[in-house]
Amino acid sequence: MQSKKYYLTTTLPYVNAAPHIGFALEIVQADTVARYKVLSGHDVFFNFGTDEHGKKIYDKAVELKIYPKKYCDEYAAKFDQLKKALNLSYNNFIRTTDPHHIEAAQEFWRRCNANGDIYKKNYKTKYCVGCELGKTDSELENNHCPLHPNMELDIIEEENYFFRFSKYQNKLLELYEDNAKFVIPDYRLKEIKEFVKNGLQDFSVSRLKNKMPWGIDVPDDPSHVMYVWFDALVNYISAIGWPKDIETFHSWWPVTQFAGKDNLRQQCAIWQAMLLSAGLPNSKQIFIHGFISVGGQKISKSLGNVIDPYELVSKYGTDPIRYYLLKEIPSYSDGDYSERRFKEVYNADLANGLGNLVARVARLASKVTLEELPIITFEKVAPAKYREALDEFRFSDALGIIWDMIKAADQLIDEKEPWKLQGDSLKAFLSEIVPDIREIAMLLQPFIPDTSDKILTQFSQTNIQSEKPLFPRII
């Protein structure tokens, strides 16, 4: 039987700075779902990559006096190295400077243009380079973008190509009404509905090349380059073969997207309208996650308060960082990172919780030889509530179910006092508790895969050995 296909993608981070923990959250969440889907029998296409055009990147390259592509090459490599640092399972890394993506973006433009949705006009706008978006006065605070308060707005006044966003108000509202789970969480769906109901403004989709040359050429008009959002969003379809390999494209599409709340408008409205214009099906689902703050202040490259995920991994290891992000940062709202809280969670949950349980049972099991252990599968052991939580991207809730199992196993040990048992009595107890440990390890596969593999390997033997602690306490 052919396996079910599941396509998911993160947003593509800009390469105007090194990766930070805020984006690590998105990619780890997506990786957890990708691993869960593989364990559930799906054939998974997991897309990640880098967004490499636009004024932010051009300005940075000019500042450093290097060609933009060379600058992008350096930073794209830094993002791709997250695969090893965070133990990610993505199987596609796309760059918006890839030749096949450039061809796809230009064909997408042609289709929108053929549908009558691209036209030229003169305009003037206040432009936030941080967002790569034009801003209305009502969106500003003290004449600054609230998301990038330390950046001055650019005033753009020129003739550009525009996209007829306003044409798609009713079709977008129909899309949202027909798909109650199109955007998760539901309050973000209500938010985008309100945005669209209030009326849509056509937006610029090009820049004059003599002012900002770093972009994909507009078809049949080399004096303009494409607006970065128009180009970048096309990666979701160019990654799976569009437009040259339509069979592959349709075998994977539609996509489940992961995005931060500052991408709500672009991912849930602009991109969906563009797909309709090009005559393509809409995305499947969009999960909008929250942000990580530090001391209550949002992490932002422009504010200079970023936390380097590579440094955290070097200090504490990959699985503890993955665990903290998935357990401690709420799926649907913002959360906070502090080293103090990280250590509390690590010691309580990993060292004293999971690690201590595994060590206790391994010490007992090392005293006897067990019967051959049966093979276990994820399909058989994953409970319905755990699956439901992951299907709805409620990572902490799914982990809570596993930690309830850990507490129950600890309670069983305390009640039965197996350290007082020997021989067949000890074997009988272990035949009850060892399967529990293996189930816990199996359910941890999507979250902390290295730790899961170690436990499954350790507890698949008839002669279980007592190993070094999985998670030594930290001070």
C-alpha positions as CSV (number, residue, x, y, z in Angstrom):
1,M,0.0,0.0,0.0
2,Q,1.3,3.5,-0.9
3,S,2.2,5.6,2.1
4,K,0.3,8.8,2.8
5,K,2.1,11.9,1.8
6,Y,2.6,14.9,4.1
7,Y,4.3,18.1,3.0
8,L,5.3,20.7,5.6
9,T,7.4,23.8,5.5
10,T,8.8,26.5,7.8
11,T,9.0,30.1,6.6
12,L,12.3,31.0,5.1
13,P,14.4,33.2,7.4
14,Y,16.1,36.2,6.0
15,V,19.9,35.8,5.8
16,N,20.6,39.3,7.1
17,A,21.9,37.9,10.4
18,A,22.8,34.6,12.0
19,P,20.2,32.2,13.3
20,H,18.6,33.0,16.7
21,I,16.6,30.9,19.2
22,G,13.3,32.5,18.0
23,F,13.7,30.8,14.7
24,A,15.1,27.6,16.3
25,L,11.6,27.3,18.0
26,E,9.8,27.2,14.6
27,I,12.2,24.7,13.0
28,V,12.2,22.4,16.1
29,Q,8.4,22.5,16.2
30,A,8.2,21.6,12.5
31,D,10.8,18.9,12.9
32,T,8.7,17.3,15.8
33,V,5.6,17.2,13.5
34,A,7.7,15.8,10.6
35,R,9.1,13.0,12.8
36,Y,5.6,12.3,14.2
37,K,4.2,12.0,10.7
38,V,7.0,9.6,9.7
39,L,6.3,7.4,12.7
40,S,2.6,7.5,11.9
41,G,3.3,6.0,8.4
42,H,3.5,9.1,6.3
43,D,6.0,9.8,3.5
44,V,7.2,13.3,4.5
45,F,8.6,16.2,2.5
46,F,10.0,18.7,5.0
47,N,11.1,22.0,3.5
48,F,13.4,24.6,5.0
49,G,15.7,27.1,3.4
50,T,16.7,30.8,3.2
51,D,15.1,34.0,1.9
52,E,17.9,35.9,0.1
53,H,16.5,38.9,-1.8
54,G,15.3,42.3,-0.7
55,K,16.5,45.6,0.6
56,K,17.6,44.3,4.1
57,I,20.0,41.9,2.5
58,Y,21.2,44.3,-0.2
59,D,21.9,47.1,2.4
60,K,23.8,44.6,4.6
61,A,26.0,43.5,1.7
62,V,26.6,47.1,0.7
63,E,27.6,47.9,4.3
64,L,30.1,45.0,4.2
65,K,31.3,45.9,0.7
66,I,30.7,42.4,-0.7
67,Y,28.5,41.1,-3.5
68,P,25.0,40.1,-2.1
69,K,25.3,36.5,-3.4
70,K,28.6,36.0,-1.5
71,Y,27.0,37.4,1.6
72,C,24.0,35.1,1.2
73,D,26.2,32.0,0.6
74,E,27.9,32.6,4.0
75,Y,24.7,33.0,6.0
76,A,22.7,30.3,4.1
77,A,25.4,27.8,5.3
78,K,24.9,29.0,8.9
79,F,21.2,28.2,8.7
80,D,21.8,24.8,7.1
81,Q,24.1,23.9,9.9
82,L,21.1,24.0,12.2
83,K,20.3,20.6,10.8
84,K,23.2,19.0,12.8
85,A,23.0,21.3,15.8
86,L,19.3,20.8,16.5
87,N,19.1,17.3,15.0
88,L,16.6,18.2,12.3
89,S,15.1,15.9,9.7
90,Y,14.3,18.2,6.9
91,N,15.0,16.7,3.5
92,N,15.0,19.8,1.4
93,F,16.9,23.0,1.8
94,I,15.8,25.7,-0.8
95,R,17.5,29.0,-1.4
96,T,15.6,31.8,-3.2
97,T,18.7,32.3,-5.3
98,D,18.5,28.7,-6.6
99,P,18.1,28.8,-10.5
100,H,14.9,26.6,-10.4
101,H,13.3,28.9,-7.8
102,I,14.1,32.0,-9.9
103,E,12.5,30.3,-13.0
104,A,9.4,29.3,-10.9
105,A,9.0,32.9,-9.5
106,Q,9.1,34.3,-13.0
107,E,6.5,31.8,-14.3
108,F,4.3,32.6,-11.3
109,W,4.5,36.3,-12.1
110,R,3.5,35.5,-15.7
111,R,0.4,33.6,-14.6
112,C,-0.7,36.3,-12.2
113,N,-0.1,38.9,-15.0
114,A,-2.1,36.8,-17.5
115,N,-5.0,36.8,-15.1
116,G,-5.0,40.6,-15.1
117,D,-3.7,40.9,-11.5
118,I,-0.5,42.8,-12.1
119,Y,-0.5,46.5,-13.2
120,K,1.8,49.5,-13.0
121,K,1.2,52.7,-11.1
122,N,3.0,55.5,-9.3
123,Y,2.9,55.5,-5.5
124,K,4.4,56.8,-2.3
125,T,4.7,54.9,0.9
126,K,6.4,54.6,4.2
127,Y,8.4,51.4,4.1
128,C,9.8,49.3,7.0
129,V,12.9,47.6,5.8
130,G,12.7,45.3,8.9
131,C,9.3,43.9,7.8
132,E,10.0,44.5,4.1
133,L,6.4,45.9,4.0
134,G,4.8,49.3,3.3
135,K,3.1,50.8,6.4
136,T,0.0,52.9,6.8
137,D,-0.1,55.7,9.4
138,S,-2.5,53.6,11.5
139,E,0.1,50.8,11.8
140,L,2.8,53.1,13.1
141,E,3.7,54.2,16.6
142,N,5.5,57.6,16.9
143,N,6.1,57.3,13.1
144,H,8.0,54.0,13.6
145,C,7.1,50.4,12.9
146,P,6.2,48.9,16.3
147,L,8.0,45.7,15.4
148,H,11.2,47.6,14.5
149,P,11.1,50.7,16.6
150,N,14.8,51.5,16.3
151,M,14.7,51.5,12.5
152,E,13.8,54.6,10.5
153,L,11.1,54.2,7.8
154,D,12.1,54.6,4.2
155,I,10.0,56.9,2.0
156,I,9.5,55.2,-1.4
157,E,8.1,57.2,-4.3
158,E,8.3,55.6,-7.7
159,E,6.4,53.7,-10.4
160,N,6.1,50.0,-9.5
161,Y,4.1,47.0,-10.5
162,F,1.1,46.2,-8.2
163,F,-0.8,43.1,-7.4
164,R,-4.6,43.2,-7.3
165,F,-4.9,42.0,-3.7
166,S,-8.3,43.9,-3.4
167,K,-9.8,41.5,-5.9
168,Y,-9.5,38.5,-3.6
169,Q,-11.3,39.7,-0.5
170,N,-14.4,37.6,-1.0
171,K,-12.5,34.5,-2.2
172,L,-10.3,34.7,0.9
173,L,-13.2,35.0,3.2
174,E,-14.8,32.0,1.5
175,L,-11.6,30.0,2.0
176,Y,-11.6,30.8,5.8
177,E,-15.3,30.0,6.2
178,D,-15.0,26.7,4.4
179,N,-11.9,25.6,6.4
180,A,-12.4,26.1,10.1
181,K,-8.9,24.7,10.8
182,F,-7.2,26.5,8.0
183,V,-5.3,28.7,10.5
184,I,-4.4,27.3,14.0
185,P,-5.0,28.6,16.6
186,D,-8.5,29.7,16.0
187,Y,-8.0,33.2,17.4
188,R,-5.4,33.8,14.7
189,L,-8.0,32.7,12.1
190,K,-10.4,35.3,13.5
191,E,-7.6,37.9,13.3
192,I,-6.9,37.3,9.6
193,K,-10.7,37.2,8.9
194,E,-11.0,40.7,10.5
195,F,-8.0,42.0,8.5
196,V,-9.5,40.8,5.2
197,K,-13.1,42.0,6.1
198,N,-11.7,45.5,6.7
199,G,-10.7,45.7,3.0
200,L,-7.6,44.8,1.1
201,Q,-5.2,47.3,-0.6
202,D,-3.3,46.4,-3.7
203,F,0.4,46.3,-2.9
204,S,3.6,46.8,-4.8
205,V,5.3,43.7,-6.2
206,S,8.4,45.3,-7.8
207,R,11.3,47.7,-7.2
208,L,13.2,49.8,-9.6
209,K,16.4,47.9,-10.4
210,N,18.5,51.1,-10.5
211,K,17.6,51.8,-6.9
212,M,17.5,48.2,-5.5
213,P,19.1,45.7,-7.9
214,W,19.2,42.7,-5.6
215,G,16.2,40.6,-6.7
216,I,14.7,38.4,-9.4
217,D,14.1,40.2,-12.7
218,V,10.5,41.0,-13.6
219,P,9.7,39.0,-16.8
220,D,9.8,41.2,-19.9
221,D,10.9,44.3,-17.9
222,P,14.5,44.1,-16.7
223,S,14.3,47.6,-15.2
224,H,12.3,46.1,-12.3
225,V,13.0,43.3,-9.8
226,M,10.4,41.4,-7.9
227,Y,9.3,42.5,-4.4
228,V,10.9,40.1,-2.0
229,W,7.6,38.7,-0.5
230,F,6.3,37.9,-4.0
231,D,9.5,36.0,-4.9
232,A,10.1,34.3,-1.5
233,L,6.6,32.8,-1.0
234,V,6.8,30.9,-4.3
235,N,9.4,28.7,-2.7
236,Y,6.6,26.6,-1.2
237,I,5.7,25.4,-4.7
238,S,9.1,25.6,-6.4
239,A,10.5,23.2,-3.7
240,I,8.2,20.4,-5.0
241,G,8.8,20.8,-8.7
242,W,6.5,23.5,-9.8
243,P,6.1,24.4,-12.7
244,K,8.3,21.9,-14.6
245,D,7.3,18.7,-12.7
246,I,3.6,19.1,-12.2
247,E,3.1,15.4,-11.3
248,T,5.5,15.7,-8.3
249,F,3.9,19.0,-7.4
250,H,0.4,17.5,-7.2
251,S,1.7,14.4,-5.4
252,W,2.8,16.6,-2.4
253,W,0.6,19.7,-2.5
254,P,-1.1,21.2,-0.5
255,V,1.3,22.2,2.3
256,T,1.1,22.6,6.0
257,Q,3.0,25.8,6.9
258,F,4.7,26.9,10.1
259,A,4.9,30.7,10.6
260,G,5.3,33.3,13.4
261,K,2.5,35.8,14.2
262,D,4.3,38.6,12.4
263,N,3.8,36.6,9.2
264,L,0.1,36.2,9.6
265,R,-0.9,38.6,6.9
266,Q,1.7,37.4,4.4
267,Q,1.2,33.7,4.8
268,C,-2.6,33.5,5.4
269,A,-3.8,36.3,3.0
270,I,-1.2,37.6,0.6
271,W,0.2,34.1,-0.4
272,Q,-3.3,32.6,-0.6
273,A,-4.5,35.4,-2.9
274,M,-1.4,34.9,-5.1
275,L,-2.1,31.2,-5.4
276,L,-5.7,31.9,-6.4
277,S,-4.4,34.4,-9.0
278,A,-2.0,31.8,-10.5
279,G,-4.8,29.2,-10.7
280,L,-3.3,27.0,-8.0
281,P,-4.9,25.3,-5.0
282,N,-4.5,27.0,-1.6
283,S,-2.3,25.7,1.2
284,K,-3.7,23.0,3.5
285,Q,-3.1,24.5,6.9
286,I,-1.1,27.3,8.6
287,F,0.1,27.0,12.2
288,I,0.9,30.4,13.7
289,H,3.3,30.0,16.7
290,G,4.2,32.6,19.3
291,F,7.5,34.3,19.9
292,I,10.2,33.8,22.5
293,S,11.0,36.8,24.7
294,V,13.9,37.4,27.1
295,G,12.9,39.1,30.4
296,G,9.6,40.0,28.7
297,Q,11.2,41.6,25.7
298,K,10.8,40.1,22.3
299,I,13.9,38.6,20.7
300,S,14.7,40.7,17.7
301,K,17.8,40.9,15.4
302,S,17.1,44.6,15.1
303,L,17.0,45.1,18.9
304,G,20.3,43.1,19.3
305,N,19.0,40.8,22.1
306,V,19.3,37.5,20.3
307,I,20.2,34.2,21.8
308,D,22.5,32.0,19.8
309,P,21.2,28.4,19.5
310,Y,24.6,27.1,18.7
311,E,26.0,28.4,22.0
312,L,23.1,26.8,23.9
313,V,23.6,23.5,22.2
314,S,27.3,23.6,22.8
315,K,26.7,24.2,26.5
316,Y,23.7,22.0,27.3
317,G,23.3,19.6,24.4
318,T,20.7,19.3,21.6
319,D,17.9,17.3,23.3
320,P,17.7,19.6,26.4
321,I,17.3,22.6,24.1
322,R,14.7,20.9,22.0
323,Y,12.8,19.8,25.2
324,Y,12.8,23.3,26.6
325,L,11.5,24.9,23.4
326,L,8.7,22.3,23.0
327,K,7.7,22.0,26.6
328,E,8.1,25.5,28.0
329,I,7.2,27.8,25.1
330,P,3.4,27.8,24.6
331,S,2.3,26.6,21.1
332,Y,-0.2,29.3,20.5
333,S,1.2,32.3,22.4
334,D,4.5,33.9,23.5
335,G,6.9,32.4,26.0
336,D,10.0,33.4,27.8
337,Y,13.5,32.1,27.9
338,S,15.9,32.5,30.8
339,E,18.9,30.4,31.8
340,R,17.5,30.1,35.3
341,R,14.2,28.7,34.1
342,F,16.0,26.4,31.6
343,K,18.1,24.9,34.5
344,E,14.9,24.4,36.6
345,V,13.2,22.6,33.8
346,Y,16.2,20.5,32.9
347,N,16.8,19.4,36.5
348,A,13.2,18.7,37.3
349,D,12.0,17.0,34.1
350,L,15.1,15.5,32.5
351,A,17.6,14.8,35.3
352,N,15.2,14.0,38.2
353,G,12.3,12.9,36.0
354,L,13.1,10.9,32.9
355,G,16.8,10.3,33.6
356,N,16.3,9.2,37.2
357,L,13.5,6.8,36.2
358,V,15.6,5.2,33.4
359,A,18.6,4.9,35.8
360,R,16.5,3.2,38.5
361,V,15.0,0.6,36.2
362,A,18.3,-0.1,34.5
363,R,20.0,-0.7,37.8
364,L,17.3,-3.2,38.8
365,A,17.4,-4.9,35.3
366,S,21.1,-5.3,35.3
367,K,20.8,-7.9,38.2
368,V,18.9,-10.4,36.0
369,T,18.5,-11.7,32.5
370,L,15.1,-10.9,31.0
371,E,13.0,-12.9,28.5
372,E,13.3,-11.8,24.9
373,L,11.5,-8.5,24.6
374,P,8.8,-8.1,21.9
375,I,9.1,-5.5,19.1
376,I,7.1,-2.3,19.8
377,T,5.8,0.1,17.3
378,F,4.7,3.7,17.5
379,E,1.4,2.9,16.0
380,K,0.6,0.5,18.8
381,V,1.7,2.6,21.7
382,A,0.8,6.2,20.8
383,P,-2.4,7.1,22.7
384,A,-5.3,9.0,21.1
385,K,-4.8,12.1,23.3
386,Y,-1.1,12.3,22.4
387,R,-1.9,12.0,18.7
388,E,-4.6,14.7,19.0
389,A,-2.2,17.0,20.7
390,L,0.4,16.7,18.0
391,D,-2.2,17.0,15.3
392,E,-3.1,20.3,16.8
393,F,0.5,21.4,17.4
394,R,0.1,21.3,21.2
395,F,3.6,20.1,21.9
396,S,3.6,20.8,25.7
397,D,0.3,18.9,26.1
398,A,1.8,15.8,24.3
399,L,4.9,16.0,26.5
400,G,2.6,16.3,29.5
401,I,1.0,12.9,28.6
402,I,4.5,11.3,28.5
403,W,5.5,12.9,31.8
404,D,2.3,11.5,33.4
405,M,3.5,8.1,32.3
406,I,6.9,8.8,33.9
407,K,5.3,9.8,37.2
408,A,3.1,6.7,37.1
409,A,6.2,4.5,36.6
410,D,8.0,6.2,39.5
411,Q,4.9,5.7,41.7
412,L,4.8,2.0,40.8
413,I,8.4,1.6,41.8
414,D,7.8,3.3,45.1
415,E,4.8,1.1,45.8
416,K,6.4,-2.2,44.8
417,E,9.8,-1.5,46.4
418,P,11.5,-3.8,43.8
419,W,15.0,-3.2,45.3
420,K,13.8,-5.7,48.0
421,L,13.0,-8.3,45.3
422,Q,15.2,-11.0,43.8
423,G,15.1,-13.7,41.1
424,D,11.7,-14.5,39.6
425,S,9.9,-11.8,41.8
426,L,12.2,-9.1,40.4
427,K,11.8,-10.5,36.8
428,A,8.0,-10.3,37.2
429,F,8.2,-6.7,38.3
430,L,10.6,-5.8,35.4
431,S,8.3,-7.5,32.9
432,E,5.7,-4.9,34.0
433,I,7.9,-1.8,34.2
434,V,10.4,-2.3,31.3
435,P,7.6,-2.1,28.6
436,D,6.5,1.2,30.2
437,I,10.0,2.6,29.8
438,R,10.1,1.4,26.1
439,E,6.7,3.0,25.4
440,I,7.9,6.3,27.0
441,A,11.0,6.2,24.9
442,M,9.0,5.5,21.7
443,L,6.7,8.4,22.4
444,L,9.7,10.7,22.9
445,Q,11.0,10.0,19.4
446,P,9.5,13.2,17.8
447,F,10.7,15.4,20.6
448,I,14.1,14.3,21.8
449,P,15.2,11.7,19.3
450,D,18.8,11.0,20.4
451,T,17.6,10.3,24.0
452,S,14.8,8.2,22.7
453,D,17.2,6.1,20.6
454,K,19.6,5.6,23.6
455,I,16.8,4.4,25.8
456,L,15.3,2.1,23.2
457,T,18.7,0.6,22.5
458,Q,19.5,0.2,26.2
459,F,16.1,-1.5,26.9
460,S,16.0,-3.8,23.9
461,Q,18.5,-6.2,25.4
462,T,17.8,-9.2,27.5
463,N,20.8,-8.1,29.6
464,I,20.1,-4.5,30.3
465,Q,23.2,-2.5,31.4
466,S,23.2,0.4,33.8
467,E,24.7,3.3,31.9
468,K,25.9,6.8,32.7
469,P,23.1,9.2,33.6
470,L,21.2,10.5,30.6
471,F,21.0,14.0,32.0
472,P,23.5,14.8,34.8
473,R,22.2,17.6,37.0
474,I,23.4,21.1,36.3
475,I,23.9,23.9,38.7
